[in-house]
Amino acid sequence: MPRQTIFISHAKPEDNDFVLWLGSRLIGEGYQPWAELTDLDGGAPFWANIERILHEETIRFVSVISSSSVATDRRGFRSELSIADGVGRQLGDDKFIIPVRLDDTPNSRLPAQLNQLHTLDFSRSWGEGYLELLATLERSKVLRGAGSTTFEQWRTDHAAASSLVTATPETAVTNLLAITKLPERVSLYSYEGSRESFPKAIRDTGVPHTHFHRLCIALADKDHIQELMGESHLLKTEGVFGFSEFLDGPKANETRPLRSDAKNKITGLLREHIERHLLARGLVCYDAAGQNAFFFPKRLIENDKVHYRTAWNTPTWKNVVGRSEKLGVYWHLAMKVNVSLGEQAMVRFKPYLCWSEDGQKAITDAKRTSSLRKRFCRNWWNPQWRTLQEAFVAFLANGDEEVVIDLGGANIMALAAKLSGVQLARSMPADLLLHDQSEDPEEPDQLDDDFHARDELEEEA
């Protein structure tokens, strides 16, 4: 089993809040932290477990330096450090121990094992120190893989020291966009003319539609479709239903889809209308393993950057197109569209990356694009993808309060201009605005350089 644990050694209970804060965020980045948050006497049985974790599971030992932890009577802290020093020597890893400094404790007070090591400074800002720690773990190729069960275990193990969590409500941003206005009506049309040629004739109009026996179902008004189709097939309105009425299914003697089929058909129509709107905004369609994805071509927007405000109202920006000189290609942010008609109608824009040689035409070789995506995005975690979603929604809203989508004629639908939030009953201190909210966010090309540097080191080894 590969070593994956990040052991956090600190003064207990003085530095518990910091360790809870740090551990929770490391789990959010996919790492697997471990810390003991209660005082241990020299002969406590927990020491056997600590030694086992250090000898068998730990890949990095984070030593939290503070005036409390370096006190001469902190036998536990010094014992953990001594064992870690031995494990690092045994592994031949001079980067095994990572000292982090919480205050202005002078070097003269540090244990001998820490004197010659580079120390990460958290004393000025936990946020800045945290970003430096993440970069250090990235360069060391520490494995990720922690999930929700890891967080639940962390929360359960350290509930007694959970003073970091407060009863203050907090909003968590989701990856969902609310449909704020649903179509008012759904229409069923019959037609005069050849049954064989009608499907092509209405398909050529570009208007989203679906068939039910000889009838055609659409959200667009008849005059709008007829104008686009011409007189080859004359439409006749067979029924106009309210949106909810259509979803409820037919009443006696009505010829229209049953309830389950009606929902599937309408979900498909809404998705097609949203996709059509994305094309109208200049995005380009790409077949992504059987589902359409819509990507930003180069120069669609100024400098290929979307400027927006985060959920915390912080101004920032995000590139939606970039160049990887190492890979010799352009990368393009793309979105897949999924619609859900639950208690609250929602749209999920699922982020995706496309590739091109010229910034315009997507590479379609599935084997090549899969390899590019795995190599380029392998260290992208939720914060990176979420900010790309925020940037995309800001582009879609274009400064308006809603994203209004014309369905053809007088019928419209509308989407919210920001991702939906969930109100949580508990919160943690908001002293860290994650790196995705920075005024100068790290761009994928810079990340790509790091990936290649590691690959070159692996090849040399």
N, C-alpha and C positions, 0 to 999 in steps of 0.2 A: 504493500500500500504506500503510495507516495506521500511524503511529508507535505502537509497543507496548513497546519495550525500556526496562527500568529499568536504567540504567547505574550501577554501584556503583564509585566511585573511593575508593582507600584506600592506606595504607602497606603495602608488600610487603617482607618476609613477615610483619611484626609483627602486622598485623590480619587475616591470612588466615583464621584460625579463625572470627572474627566474620562475615566475608563468606560463608564456606561455610555457616555456621549460618543467616544471614539469607536467602541466596539459596535454600536448600533449602525454607525455610518460605514464601517468596514464591511459589515454584513450586507448593507445596501449596495456596495460595490462588488459583491460576490465573494468576498474573502471569508475566512473561517477563524475568528478570534477566540481566544480563551483567556479568562482571568479569574482569579479567586478574590472575592470581595469581602471576605471575613477574615479577621485576625487568626493566625495559626500559632499555637505554641510549638516549641521545638520538637516535642514528641508526638504531635498530633498525627493520626493515621492518614490525614490528607496528604502528607508529604510523600507517601509512596505513590499516590496518583500523580502528584506534580512531577516527580522524578520520571515516571513512565511517560508522561506527555512530553517532557523536555527531551528525553532520550529517543523516543520512537516516533513522535508526531510533529514536533515543532520544526518549521522551516525558517522562521524569523522570530527573534526574541526582542520585543520592544521594552526597553528599560526606561521607565518614567522617572525623570530626575526632578526632585523638588526638595525644598528644605526639610520636609518630613521624611522622604524616602532615604536620604543620605545620612540621616542621624545615626550615630554609632550604635544605638540600641535596636536598630531595625534588623534583627537577625534574619527574619524571613526574606526580606529584600536582598540582603547580601548573600544568603545561601542560594537563592534562585539564580543570582548573577554568577556565582561561582560555578554552579552546575552548567549554566548556559555557556560560560567561557570554555569549560571542558568539552561540551558537545560541539561547539564551533571548531575547536582544535581537532577533535576527532574526525569531523567532516571535512576538514581542510578548507573551511569557509570563513574568510576573514570579515565577511559582511553579515555574519549570523546575528550579531547583536546590533540593534539600532537604538541608540540613546535619543530620547526626546526630552527637551527641557521645558518645564512649566513656569519657572520663575528665574530669579537672578542668582541662583545658587552658584558660587564661584567654583572654578575647576579644582581649586586646592582641596575642596571638600569631597570630590568625587572618589569612589572606590578605584583602585588601581586598574581594574579591567576596563574602565571607561575613559581613562585619561587620553589615550591615543586615538580614540574613535571620533569620527565626524558626528556632531550632535545636531539634530533637527530642532529648530527654535520655535516652540509654541508659546513663548512668553509674551510676545507682542500680539499675536492673533492665533487662536486655535484654527481658524479657517486657513490662514496662510501655511501654518505648519502641517495641517492635514493634507493640503495639496502637494507639499513637498514629500510627505510620507507616501502618498499614492504613487508619485513619480519614482520614488526609491523602490517600492514594491514592483512596479512595472518593469524597471530596469533589471531587477533580480529574477524576473519571470516566475514570480510566486503564483501558484495555481489558484484559480478561482473555482467556484462551484457551489457556494453556500446558497441556500434557498430559504423559503418561508419557514421550513421546519427548523433551520438553524436559528432564525430570529426568535421563534417561539421558545426554543430551548434556552437561548440567551436570556429572554425576558423572564422565563420561569425560574432559572437558576439564580437570577439576581434581583428577584422581586423585593427582597428584604432591603436592598440598597437602592430602590428605585425613586429616590427623591428627585432625580433628574426629570421624571415624568410628572407633569402637573395636570390639574383638572381644567386647565384653560382650553376652550374649543380651538380647533385648528382645521384649516381647509387643506385637503389633499387633492392635487390635480390629477384627473384621470386622462385616458386617451380617447374619450368620447366627446362628441359634439351633439348637442341637443337639436332636434328638429323643432323649431319654435312655431312654425306654421305648416300644417299639413294641407294637401290639396282639398279644395271644397267638394269636388265631385269626381266621379269616375263614369266614363261614357262607354256604351256598347254601340257599335256600328255594324250595319249590314252593308252590302255593296252590290251594285249592278256591274256585270261584266264577267270575264273569264275567271273561274276559281283558280286555275293554274297560274295565271299571270298576276293576280292580285298581290300575293306575298312579296314579289319582287317590286311591284309598283309602290307599295307603301314602305317597304324597306329603303327604297331609293330616296324617300323624303327625309330620312334621318330621324324621324319622330319615333321615340320609344313606344312600343306597342306589344301586344301579345294576342294570340288567337284562342278562340274558344268555339270549337266546331266551325261553323261558317261565319261566326261573328268575330269582330275585332274589338279588343279592349284597349283604351288609351286614356291618358289624363289630359291630352290636348283637345281643344275644341274642334268641332267638325270643320268649320270654315277654314281654320288654320291648316289642317291636314289636306283638305280639298284643294286649296290654293297651291300647295306644294306638289300635289300629285297630278294635277290637271284633270282632264275630263275622261281619261281612259277608263276609270272606274268611279261611278257616282256613289257617294256615301249616303246612308240614311240612318238617322239616329233611332235606335231601337230601345234605348233606355238611358236615363241619367240618374245616378244614385249618389247620395251623400257618401263621403269617404267612409265613415263608420258603418253606415248602412250596407255598403258593398262588402266590407270585411265580415259582417255578421252572416253573410250567406243568403241564399234565395229564400223567398217566401213561397207560398203555394202558387203553382202555375208560372213561376218566373224561370226564364232560361238564362242562368248565369252560374258561375262557379260556386261550388260548395265552400263552406267557411275556410277549411284548411287550404284548399287550392286558391281561394281568393287572396289569402294573406301572402302566399308564395308569389303569386302573380304581381301583386301590388309592390311587394318588397323589391322584386326584380325591376319593375318600372321606375321606382324611385331611384334605385342605384343607377340605372341607365341615364336618367335625367341629370343626376349629379355628375356622372362621367362626361356627359355631353357638355355640361357647364365648364368642366375642367378643360376640355378641348377648346371651348370658346375663349378661355383665359390664356390660351397659348401653350398649354402643356401638350406633350406628345404621348400617344398611346404606345405601349409596349406589352407584348404577350409574355407574362411572367408565369411560366408553368401552368398555363391554362386559365389564368385570371389576369385581366387587364391591370396594368400599372401605368400611371401617368407621370411623366418626368419633366423636369425643367430643362429645356434646351439652353445652351450657352447664349448669353446676351438677351434672354427674355426680359430680365429685369436689370437695372443698373448695377454694374460690378458683380452681378450674380449673388447679391447679398440681400437678405430680408432684414430690415430694421423693425424692431418691435419692442413691446414691454412684456416682461415676464409676469407670472401670476402674482409676484410680490411687487409689481409695478416698477421694476428696475429696467431702465433702457439697455438694450443689448442688440446684437445682430447675429446672423448665422448665414454662412455660405450654403447655397443650395446646388452649386456646381463648383467643381474644383479640378485641379490638374495634378496627377501623380506622375512626376518625371521618372521615378524609379520604375513604375509599371508601364509608362508610356501611353497612358489613357486618361480620359476625363471621367470623373465620377459625377453622377446626377442623382439628386434626391427625387424619389418617386413615391407615389401613394397608391395603395389599393383601397377600394371602397367597399365597405360592408354596411348594410342597413338592418336595424333591428326595430321591429314594431312591438315593443313590450308595453308596460304601463307608461313609460316615457319613451317616445320614438327617438332613436339615437342613430348617429352615423359614426362609424369608426374608420378613420383614415389610418391605414396600416403602413408604416414607412418601409421603404424598399430602396435599394440602390441599383441604378443602371449604369452602363459603361459605354463610351464611344471613343472613336479614334479622332473625330473632328469636332466634337462638342455639339453635334446635331443628330446624327443618325446612330441609333443604339446598336451595339454589338449583339448579335442574336445567337452566337455559338454558346449553347447551354453549358457545355463542359468548361469553356474558358470563363464565362461570367460567374459560374459557381466557384471556381478557383479564386478569381479576383475578389469575390465577395467574402469568402472565408478568410483570405489573407488580410484584406483591408479592414474588415469590421470585427475581427475576432476579439478585440478588447473594447468594443462599444457596449456599454451597459445602459440601463434604463435612463439615467440622466441625459446621455447623449441623444438617444432616440426621442425622448420626450421634448427636448428643446427643438429638435427638427420638426416635430409635430406642431409645436407652438408657432414656429416660424412659418410653416405651411399655412396654418389657419389664419395668421396675420396677413399673409399674401392674399388668401381667399377673401377675407373681409375687406381688404383694401381701404381701411379707415372707416368703414360703415359700421353701424350697430348690428346689422344682420347681413347674412349672405342670401340675397334674394335670387331664386332660380325660376326663370320663365319656363312654364310647362307647355306653352303653346296656346295663344289666345288670352283669355282673362284669368285662367287658372295659374296659380303660382304656389311655390313652397318656399320656406325660409329656414336657414340654419343659424345657430348662435355664432357670434363673432369670436368666442373664446371657448377653450376646452372646459368641459364640465368639472366641477369640484365636488368632493364629498366632505361633509362636515364631520370631523372626528371629535369625540368627547374628550380626548386627551391630547397633549402636545408636548414637544420638547423645546428647549430654548432655541430661538432663531438667531443665534449668534453667528452661524455659518451660512452664508449664501453660497451654494455649491458652485463649482467652477463653470457650470453651464450658464450661470447668470452673470458672468464676468463681463465688464465692458470690452474686454479684449479676449474673447473666447478662443480656446485652442482649436485650430482648424484641422480637419482630417489629414491634409497633406503633411502637417508636422507630425501627427501620429504615425502616418505611413513611414516617415523617415525612421522613427523609432523601431517600427516593426522590422524594417529591412536591416537596421543595425544589429538587431538581435539575431535575425536569420543569418547574417554574415558571420557573427560570432559562433553560431551553431555549426556552420559549415567548416569554419576553421578548426573547431574542436573535433 
